[in-house]
Amino acid sequence: MQTRPRAFPLSLLAAGLFTALLTAPAAYAQSADNSLKAGTMKLVHGDVRVIDARGERVLHPGDALAPADKLVTGSDGAASMVLRDGTTMMLGPRSRISLDTFSFNSTTNEGNLAVAVLRGSMRMITGLISKANPQAVAVTTRTATVGVRGTDFIVEVDDPAQ
């Protein structure tokens, strides 16, 4: 008997995104407590992990993200996160991204955001950094750098091992 791979429930990701967008502006005011925090995990489905200076660990909704974190989703994994400036990122299955740079001043809305999509898919809805200075947001892949001029886009990177 042949089994088919399980499809990711897109309705679950859409519900998480909707919740994240409703709560993003109020939840990310800068304070002494979150000045080093880049953002927060909102939706985690299946195998979703972070690799940071402390090693590798499983992520859960509400977990903090820091600049330089690498996020990895398994074959059944998907996740959404909201950064302090309101930028929302969603990862599909078999994805790997690196949050290379994140800084944000909530008073001036100035900052920098650089994300590397190493494998898989990522949807990004840009936040206040992009609105204040679109040149301050960059998404890179192995072969290209995307200059962000819009507010909602998807990046897909094929896995070279396949």
RATA-V886747 format. One record per residue. SS is DSSP state (H for helix, E for strand, C for the rest). PSI is psi in whole degrees, -180 to 180 (999 if undefined). Layout:
ss:SS psi:PSI
ss:SS psi:PSI
This chain:
ss:C psi:127
ss:C psi:135
ss:C psi:145
ss:C psi:147
ss:C psi:145
ss:C psi:131
ss:C psi:142
ss:C psi:132
ss:C psi:101
ss:H psi:-28
ss:H psi:-33
ss:H psi:-43
ss:H psi:-41
ss:H psi:-40
ss:H psi:-41
ss:H psi:-41
ss:H psi:-44
ss:H psi:-45
ss:H psi:-43
ss:H psi:-42
ss:H psi:-34
ss:H psi:-34
ss:H psi:-10
ss:H psi:-52
ss:H psi:-43
ss:H psi:-28
ss:H psi:-11
ss:C psi:32
ss:C psi:133
ss:C psi:137
ss:C psi:177
ss:C psi:-30
ss:C psi:-35
ss:C psi:19
ss:C psi:-27
ss:C psi:-9
ss:E psi:133
ss:E psi:-38
ss:E psi:-167
ss:E psi:141
ss:E psi:133
ss:E psi:-48
ss:E psi:131
ss:E psi:124
ss:E psi:124
ss:C psi:-148
ss:C psi:106
ss:E psi:125
ss:E psi:161
ss:E psi:143
ss:E psi:121
ss:E psi:-167
ss:C psi:-23
ss:C psi:-5
ss:E psi:-151
ss:E psi:137
ss:E psi:160
ss:E psi:141
ss:C psi:150
ss:C psi:157
ss:C psi:137
ss:C psi:-15
ss:C psi:143
ss:E psi:150
ss:E psi:148
ss:E psi:157
ss:C psi:144
ss:C psi:0
ss:C psi:145
ss:E psi:129
ss:E psi:138
ss:E psi:132
ss:E psi:143
ss:C psi:-172
ss:C psi:-24
ss:C psi:14
ss:C psi:150
ss:E psi:152
ss:E psi:157
ss:E psi:146
ss:E psi:154
ss:E psi:126
ss:E psi:166
ss:C psi:-25
ss:C psi:2
ss:C psi:-4
ss:C psi:132
ss:E psi:132
ss:E psi:138
ss:E psi:133
ss:E psi:140
ss:C psi:-178
ss:C psi:152
ss:C psi:42
ss:C psi:155
ss:E psi:120
ss:E psi:158
ss:E psi:124
ss:E psi:85
ss:E psi:-44
ss:E psi:136
ss:E psi:122
ss:E psi:145
ss:E psi:130
ss:E psi:111
ss:C psi:-16
ss:C psi:-44
ss:C psi:-9
ss:C psi:20
ss:E psi:152
ss:E psi:-170
ss:E psi:145
ss:E psi:123
ss:E psi:125
ss:E psi:134
ss:E psi:124
ss:E psi:107
ss:E psi:-29
ss:E psi:149
ss:E psi:-148
ss:E psi:147
ss:E psi:132
ss:E psi:135
ss:E psi:133
ss:E psi:112
ss:C psi:157
ss:C psi:-146
ss:H psi:-32
ss:H psi:-47
ss:H psi:-36
ss:H psi:-39
ss:H psi:-37
ss:C psi:91
ss:H psi:-29
ss:H psi:-12
ss:H psi:0
ss:E psi:128
ss:E psi:141
ss:E psi:126
ss:E psi:153
ss:C psi:-177
ss:C psi:-29
ss:C psi:-3
ss:C psi:159
ss:E psi:128
ss:E psi:123
ss:E psi:126
ss:C psi:118
ss:C psi:-12
ss:C psi:-168
ss:C psi:-14
ss:E psi:119
ss:E psi:164
ss:E psi:137
ss:E psi:130
ss:E psi:134
ss:E psi:124
ss:C psi:147
ss:C psi:120
ss:C psi:-18
ss:C psi:-11
ss:C psi:999
